Structure formats: C-alpha cells, structure tokens
C-alpha cells in the first residue's frame, strides 16, 4: 500500500508539470547580428525579445568545464511558432563541424518551420536565390514540404501547417519542431514521448525516402518516426507557440557521428531545443525519477535568472543520443519596455495571453 501511495503522489507531482510549447530552437552562429539580419529578412524572425551579452557560467557540463562569454538574441515571428535563440561564442572563435553532417547524425539535424502557404514560400525563397535543397514534395503523411540551407549550412524544413496567430508579411511562421538523429529510436522515446509528451505516432517507416533526395545522406536507408502530442498546450504563450512535432531519424546502414564531435555547446549548428514550461520543481523530480536528471539547474544557483529584459528559471536534460533539451519557466517579460511595462507570468496559471497582447510585441519589431 505504501508503494501505491508513493506512486500516486509521484503521479500528482508529474501532473503539476506542464509543457506549454516550443519556446525556441537554439542556433549557434559565427556572427549574432549577421545571423539575426538574415533570419529577420528571410524568415520574418523580426520580434527581438532580448539581446544580451553575458557569461554562460552555469553550462559547465556542456562547455568543457569553463564559463563562456556569449551573445544571444531571442527572435520571434508573430505568425506563430517557436522562436530562434541566436547564439554566438564571443570568448572564443566559434568552431564549425570538421566533417559533412548527414541525416541521422546524433543531435538536431533540421529545424522545422511552419508555413500556411507552402507554394508561396517555395516561390518566394526560390526567387530570392536561397539554396533550395529539394523540390516541393510530400512527407510519408502526405504533408507538403521542402528543404533549404541558410548561410551557416543549417538545414531548414518548411512544412505546410494551417496554424496562424497574426498574419505577417513573411511567407512563414516560427518553429514547428525539429528532426533529430538518434542511435536507437525506442531508447530516445524515453525522453521525447515519456517526458515531453509526444505520444502520437503520425508515421513510423523504414526505407530510402524520396522526399529526402538532395539532403546530405538522403539516399541512405533510415527508420523515421514523426511524433505529435495529444495534449492541448496551455500557459501564457501557448497561443503563440501552437502545436509542435518531432521527427526522430535512425540510420540503418552506418554508424552515425555526434554533430558536436570535438566541439562544445554554442558552436555553430542547432545547439538545443527549448520548451516553455510550468512546474520546474515537479519537472526536476520527474526527470530524475525517469533517469534523465537536470545537467544544468539555474534554480539551484538563484531564485530567478535574469535574461536581460526577461527573467525566469532554466534547466537542461540530455537525451540518450546527446541532444540537449532546455526548459524555461518564465517569470516576467517586457511588453512596453519604453514605459517599463513588464508582465508577471507567475500569477497567470494556465490562462493564455489574449491575442491583442501579442500584437503589442510588434513594438519590439526590428525592420
């Protein structure tokens, strides 16, 4: 009976933790302002939530045990979806991968971006002369998509998605999800399904996939599983973030390499996937119980981590293949910085911010 009672208490604690959506995808770059300009002009990531230079002193487990000087910008697109945390090492020279990254290599391979008009997006990016890697095609679920490469050799997948918060001039919204290379899909599901809540399988196939033709390693055989979530995201920012998907990829005919082999967190590439959450204390206990304890925990160092113009707590776990997953519990955000109007989110509970309030973010737009 005692064991059943303890289990019941654990389940209640787990229920108190809530995933509110993908807040941002971390993108390591060589020049933070050059990158922000490129992503602003090409992907419409023009709402600058913060722009701050500081010492990353809590990430020691992922930075060779040394605090690292860095500069980061969090950029959003008001059409909806997660943002980009554009991140540059400033205390050392950013180090690019020394080998050609391929699909299935361990870590975040591709960033998925929402677009409500895939044909317009394909036409627009083709006319701009961007490096399109594939024709407009369908994934195994019949969803239309295409792939392109940015100036830092990161691959992005534009995915047709009808989610739209506030129509913008851009032909796309923000982050829908990512493609992650793993050693063993079933092992990695312990994080992506059991902790992050991606409990719905859209497809699970093993083949050489026609829609990946043109991608590095795209002519090889993979197991490929696309995950979605049955839970409806709640919380203050849920209207902005919308739903999300994750795609796990396992190379069947070769041994994959770690995309950060010989490098550290923050070097160029996709550095982490970040979730907005509520219930950091409950999450700490859950991930420890499930075998993936926090590798970084800002709450143990301070009550609220100052992120320039915003504040909150953050923590990281590491998935079986090495991917870093960040969790942020936001305490305050700027609404109208010029008059010192900040929004305290700790008292809102599950209530989403109204749409008109997101429209106020437009004052943080960089043209």
Secondary structure, DSSP 8 states (H G I E B T S, - for coil): -HHHHHHHHHHHHHHH-EEEEEEEEEEE-S-HHHHHHHHHHHH---EEEEEEEEEE-S-GGGTTTS-EEEEEEEEE-TTSSBEEEEEEESSS-----SS---TTSBEEEEEEEEES-HHHHHHHHHHTT-EE-S-SEE-TTS-EEEEEE-TTS-EEEEEE----SS--SSS--SEEEEEEE-S-HHHHHHHHTTTT---EEEEEEEE--GGGTTSTTTTS-EEEEEEE-SS---STTHHHH---EEEEEEESSS---BTTTT--TTSSEEEEEEEEEE-HHHHHHHHHHTT---SEEGGGT-SSEE-SS-EEEEEEEE-TTS-EEEEEEEEEEEEEGGGTEEEE-TT-TT----HHHHHGGGGGB--
